C-alpha cells in the first residue's frame, strides 16, 4: 500500500492479545469502512522506564517473547505489528508525531492506571488531537472500571467485603462480552515506516522466561482447562505450595495476554450454579480476581500510593529497624526458617512465588525482621514475572498492616506453624532446600531442634521475641495517633 493510506494505529501495552482486544477490534472496524485505510499495531519497548519501575528481567523477557509471537499471530489477521526499542516514556511522544506525519488518522489503546502512564497518554492525546487525529482509549483492565463500584456516598470502598458484594451484584445485572478477533482487509507493508520512526527494532530477550508459553491459543487452552478441570478443587488446594492448586495464569493477566473478562466469562460457562456457592472453588477463584480489581480501584482513587506511601498514614511513623544484613539473608533464602527460605528460593530461581508463600515471606520480613515493607515490595517487583504495581503494593500493605482492609497489626504469622499447616509433609521445602532432605516430616519445619549437627542456616531471629517488638512498634504509632 502507498503512503497515502490512512492508518488506524493500535498501541499495544498491557493488552498483548488478539482475542478480546477492544483497541484492535474498533481499529479494524473503522478501517473496514474505507478501502484506503489499514490497521497497524505498534509496541514500544521502554527498558529505561521498565528499570525505573523495577520490572523483573524475567518479565521483560516474557513481554519481548510474547510480542515476537504476536507479530506472527497478527500477521495472519493482516495486521502488521511494528516493534520499536525506545528508552523511556518520553521517547513515545516523537514516535506518534512521526506516525501522524506518515498518515495516521486515529490512535487506539487500552487505558493504564498508574500516574506516569496517565501523564504520558494525556500528553500524546493532546498532541494528536491538536493535529486533528482521533484518539480512542478503552478501559478494559477491569470488568468493573474504577469509579463504577462506589459507596452510597460516592466514595471508593476501602474494605473488600462490601466492594465484593457490590461487584457481584453488578455482575448479575450485566453480561460479560468479549470482542472477537479483529481482521484487516489487507496487510500494510510497514518496513519503511519503521525506518521513518528513527528507532531500532525491539531487541530480543534472553529466554529466561522460556518455561512460560507465549502462544495465545495455548494460553487460552490453559485457562479453559483450569476452569473445566481444576477450579472445582481450587479452594481445597490453593494454599498448599507443593500441590498444583493455583491457576498459573497470573503472568498472562499481568501482561494482558488474557483479559479478566475472558477468565470470568469462561468461569461462568464452566462453573454454572456452583459459582454462586460461597466456598466453591469457582467462587473462591472469582474472589481472587475481584481482589485484583479492588486494588486497581484503590490505586486510581489514591494515586499517592504510587509514591509508595502507606494507605494508613499513621504507620508512616513506624521506626523500622531496616537491618541490611537481615534483609540480604531474607532475599537469599538464608533466614533459618525453612518455609521462608524455600519460598524465597522459589522466587529467585523461577520468577514466581505461590500466593500463600507471598503472605508468609512478607509477614516475616515486616513483623519478624522489622524491615520496611517497601524494601520487600521493591524486591518482589525485581523478581516476579507476574509483578504489577496495584496487586504487589496491595498485597505488601495488607501483610504489613499498613494498607486498606489490611490484616490487623497484631495478626502475625508464625512461620513454623504456617509451614506445618500448609506444607505438612515438607515436600515443597525439600524441593527448594535439598540440604534438608534427610529431615523427617516433623523436624523439617524447625530443624534447629535436632541434636545432631546440621549444616542448615541458624535461625536469624526468635519469632516469639520478634512478635513482641512488632506489637510495640505498632502500638507506639497507634497511641501517638490517638
Secondary structure, DSSP 8 states (H G I E B T S, - for coil): --TTSEEEEEEESS---STT-HHHHHHHHHHTT-TTEEEEEEEEEEHHHHHHTT--HHHHHHHHHHHHHHHHHHHTTT-EEEEEEESSTHHHHHHHHHHHHTTEEEEEEE---SHHHHHHHHHHHHHHHHTT-EEEEE--SSSS-TTSSB-TTS-B-SSHHHHHHHHHHHHHHS----------SS----HHHHHHHTSEE-----STTTTS---HHHHHHHHHHIIIIIGGGHHHHTT-TTS--S---HHHHHTTSS-HHHHHHHHHHHHGGGGGSTTSHHHHHHHHHHHHHHHHHHHHH-GGGGGT--SSGGGGG------HHHHHHHHHT-SS-HHHHHHHHHHHHHS---HHHHHHHHHIIIIIS---HHHHHHHHHHH-TT--HHHHHHHHHHHHT-STT---TT----HHHHHHHHSTT-HHHHHH-GGGTTS-TTGGGSGGG-SS---S---SS-HHHHHHHHHHHHHHHHHHH-
